[in-house]
């Protein structure tokens, strides 16, 4: 979990999480991390986890929580606290249930 400085579906992201297939999307595989936000369909076109302190209009999603494929079914929720202060990156929250 944390600041990976990579955008969703960038080459770096796909190298870590696996490439998305044309027919089945991204399939969970043992040994390949699962993006909790993607698994929960918590991304939206306007979502971001980083904002440029010098230009608040420049925003990107750069922070992630990856889990093992065994935990994917236990994911409950994911959100980004864009009201938090102290960094140009915002807190990423993921809830995992029993």
ABEGO torsion letter per residue (X at the ends): XEBAGBBBGBAAAAAAAEBBBAAAEBBBBBGBBBBAAAAAGABBAABBABBBAABAABBBBABBBBBBAAAAAABABBBBBAABBGBABBBBBBBBBX
